[in-house]
């Protein structure tokens, strides 16, 4: 039996256990064959007691080797967010935490573009405005003042407030602060904003304006029909710009009695440090696939496009570039801006306005739930449809329904 081996310190015999990530008192013994052994009991960050030893020709050499081992295996356990941390410290820790923990409600990993969105709000607004403040210095009045000053410069702090709230919730969870001051900060004032959507005459005028024939100048080639066809699909489906550009030929059925388009992916653009290249993501924004019936005019346009294209393989994009690659959303936006620059009634129209146009038409004709399904919102109310549907002063005729309230009264 090894007489030199000591028992680990135990709380059950009166001596308190070692704190997590610490060591006991070292001891050195002489080896019969020569040299020395240095040893110490360690309590790991996980709570386990472990004896660590090292040998050397002298006591000092043995102790130095032992310390070298301890430097590698002993680590102070992480105690969570601390009150003395700065907001910048908390932001870096929160980003790492979110990358590990994922989506709080759905319990799925965060996409790279979501993490980039959080990071951009942190570096653009949060850390420049309050990064040097320590957590125990934050107050409702201070945050309200800082955020109001940012709003006064014309910056929108809506998303930054949401990110800051989540960051401070983590600090509350770890006991660094008693409560989250962002819960009580007054929200920014917002002027009521009308939903930007096209009337039916405006939509028809837009399709004329973006047609190649309308934009063609004598003596010049082009333009291509890409913008026109995109606008046709957008007004015929209500899909997001990144979803339309991600549709491949295998997802479109143009030869059946009821032509369809399946929305199952989205285009992702590069984001420094998060997304390396422009690519098609095999999932939509809400991870749901939907199949849309196409209006006859849209189906005919897509047939013409297919029949005149060199890129018709199943995985080729329906709206492809000249090289057969997936187009960039920024390219479509820029083409649309240029096409309507001389049209006073259309200036300011964006691809998203076409999506709102579809939402408004369907909502008033078939109801909000039908509009939600067409647009691909995961749950009714998850993204408020009031931000998509134009207000109409004239309410639809519901007299046939309301008359039932008075049927027996009239007979009596």
ZATIPA-206133 format. One record per residue (C-alpha): residue in three letters; x, y, z. Coordinates in pm, whole numbers, plus 50000, padded with zeros to 5 digits. Example, Ala and Ser with C-alpha at 12.3 -4.5 7.8 and 13.67 -1.06 7.14 Angstrom:
% ZATIPA-206133
Ala512304955050780Ser513674989450714
//
This chain:
% ZATIPA-206133
Unk500005000050000Unk501345034549911Unk502045052050242Unk502685085250068Unk499175087549924Unk496955109850133Unk493175110150139Unk491335138449971Unk489755164750193Unk486105156650259Unk483415178250404Unk481845148350580Unk484785145250826Unk484705181150946Unk487145196450696Unk485355217050430Unk485675205350072Unk487985224349843Unk486295251849640Unk485655242749277Unk488725246349056Unk491225249149344Unk494025228249495Unk494965217849844Unk498425220350004Unk501245204549808Unk503625179149962Unk506925164249845Unk508305129849930Unk511625113249854Unk511615083149625Unk513655052749735Unk515205049849389Unk516185086349396Unk514535119349318Unk511345134249457Unk507575132649399Unk505415163649441Unk501675158049487Unk498505177249558Unk494755171349572Unk492675190549320Unk488955196749306Unk487965200148942Unk485385225348817Unk482965195848799Unk483415188249168Unk485575157049145Unk488605152449375Unk491745141349195Unk495355136349308Unk497975150749072Unk501655140749097Unk504955149248925Unk508515137048976Unk511915154148950Unk515525150149056Unk515145178349310Unk512235190949519Unk512125222849313Unk512055203948984Unk509215181849107Unk507215212249221Unk507745230248889Unk506555199948691Unk503545196948920Unk502645233448869Unk502935228948492Unk500385200648511Unk498075221248733Unk498125250248488Unk496635227048226Unk493945209748432Unk492845235048694Unk490515261948576Unk488285284848774Unk484665275548697Unk482665301348506Unk480325318648750Unk478135335448492Unk477625371948410Unk479125395448671Unk477835429748784Unk481205445448702Unk481085434548338Unk480695461648079Unk477895460547823Unk480565451447565Unk481615421547779Unk477995410647813Unk477375414347438Unk480305391447351Unk479185365447605Unk475535367647494Unk476475361647129Unk478415330347230Unk475505319247447Unk472985323647164Unk475215304446923Unk475195275047168Unk471625277247298Unk469855285046969Unk466295297846934Unk464675301847276Unk461155290747178Unk461685266846889Unk464815250747036Unk466615249946704Unk470035264346610Unk470115300446497Unk470855305846131Unk473975324846032Unk471915354045901Unk470035356646234Unk473305357546429Unk474625383746187Unk471485404546246Unk472075403846622Unk475755412446579Unk475055441646347Unk472715457646603Unk475355453346874Unk478235468946680Unk476105495546510Unk474075508446805Unk474555491347141Unk478305491447202Unk478975526347055Unk476235541247275Unk476755522647603Unk479535496847562Unk481725510947842Unk478955511748103Unk479075484648371Unk475965463948432Unk475485476248788Unk475465511948652Unk472525506548416Unk469245522548516Unk465895528548353Unk466475566048329Unk469965562048182Unk468905537147915Unk465845557447827Unk468015588347779Unk470655570447570Unk468105553847342Unk466125586147302Unk469295604347197Unk469885577946929Unk466315581546803Unk466815619246781Unk469675613546535Unk467335594846302Unk468465559646396Unk465795533546461Unk466495515146787Unk463625490346767Unk465765459946690Unk468615471546914Unk466185474347207Unk465085438547147Unk468695426247143Unk469605446647452Unk466565432847635Unk467665397047561Unk471225404647673Unk470065418648006Unk467695389348058Unk470785367148059Unk472375390048318Unk469235387248536Unk469285349348504Unk472895347948626Unk472195371448917Unk474375399948790Unk471455424548811Unk468205422049004Unk465855431148720Unk465895440548352Unk465635478548317Unk464675476347947Unk461245463248053Unk460355497748182Unk462075519647923Unk459525539847726Unk459265527947364Unk460145552247085Unk457415573746939Unk456315563346593Unk454165582746351Unk451325561346212Unk452555547945880Unk450315537345599Unk451035503745439Unk452685508545101Unk450845487244848Unk449685491844491Unk446175496644370Unk445115474844079Unk445615502943822Unk449075510143971Unk450045473343953Unk449015471543588Unk450945503443512Unk454025489043686Unk453915458043466Unk453825480143157Unk456715501443283Unk458985471843360Unk458305454143031Unk461305452442792Unk459305469142514Unk458475499442729Unk462065504342849Unk463875496542523Unk465715526442375Unk466365529542000Unk469865518341910Unk470455499642235Unk470235462842323Unk467985450342597Unk466855452842858Unk466175416442950Unk462805404143064Unk464135394043409Unk462595423443597Unk459245420343422Unk459015383143487Unk460005387843851Unk457265413843902Unk454735390643738Unk455665362243974Unk455725385544277Unk452235399044200Unk450985364044120Unk452255347444437Unk453035373044708Unk456285354344780Unk459345371444925Unk461975383444678Unk464545358744814Unk462025330244785Unk461175337944421Unk464825339444321Unk465385305444492Unk462725287244286Unk464175260944056Unk462535243643759Unk461815212043958Unk459635232644192Unk457365245843916Unk454635225643745Unk453555245143439Unk452025217243230Unk449205205243456Unk445645218043446Unk446405238543756Unk449995252043736Unk451785254844071Unk454965268744225Unk456445253544541Unk458295276944778Unk460845256144968Unk464015277044994Unk465445311845009Unk468515329944880Unk471155340045135Unk473585368345067Unk477115370445216Unk477635386345558Unk481195392745673Unk482225367945939Unk478975348345919Unk477995339145561Unk480785332645311Unk478965331944976Unk475715338244794Unk473785305544801Unk470385289044808Unk469255277845153Unk467145246345159Unk464565261645390Unk462255291545396Unk462245318745660Unk459845298745879Unk461055264145769Unk457715256445604Unk457115245645244Unk454075259145062Unk452685252344713Unk450915281044539Unk448505279444248Unk449655302643971Unk447395326943783Unk447115318343414Unk449065349443305Unk451975340943538Unk452055304743424Unk452155315943059Unk455035340043126Unk457015312443297Unk456385288343009Unk457725313942764Unk460715319542986Unk461405282143012Unk461045276442639Unk463485304542560Unk466105295942819Unk469305275442791Unk469155267343163Unk466265243643223Unk467845215943432Unk465755206443739Unk468095225143975Unk468545255943755Unk466805287443881Unk463615297543702Unk464695334143706Unk468375329943626Unk471185353243534Unk472775353243187Unk475165326443314Unk472365304843455Unk473195312843818Unk470915324844097Unk470265362144079Unk470945385944367Unk468025403444536Unk470015435844537Unk470255433244156Unk466475431344121Unk465945460344363Unk468385482344171Unk466775473943835Unk463345482443975Unk464555515844114Unk465965525543775Unk462905513743582Unk460445535143782Unk462715565343835Unk460755586043580Unk457295574243689Unk455935598043959Unk453145574644065Unk455535545344116Unk458605561544278Unk459395543544603Unk457805510644503Unk459885481144625Unk459595443544575Unk458105441644923Unk455315465244815Unk454255438644562Unk454015413644848Unk451815437945045Unk449645443044738Unk448915405744721Unk448275404545097Unk445755432845078Unk443815418444786Unk443545383744938Unk442825396145292Unk439805416545183Unk438495390244946Unk439195357745133Unk440195368045486Unk443345373445689Unk444035336645738Unk444015330745362Unk446465359845323Unk448685345045596Unk448875311545419Unk449615327645083Unk452405348945227Unk453905320445429Unk453515334145780Unk453945305546026Unk451175315846269Unk448335340646256Unk449675371346433Unk453325360146433Unk454055388746196Unk451185413746228Unk449295414745900Unk448475451045970Unk451965458145835Unk450995441445505Unk447325449245450Unk446205483445325Unk443345499645514Unk440155504245314Unk437545529345418Unk434765510545243Unk433985479245443Unk432865448445243Unk429145441345221Unk428195417945507Unk424465425445510Unk423535390045417Unk425145378145740Unk423835405745964Unk420285402545833Unk419945370046026Unk419945390246349Unk416675406746250Unk414875378646064Unk412515368946348Unk411965405446444Unk410595413446100Unk408255383646111Unk406805392546453
//
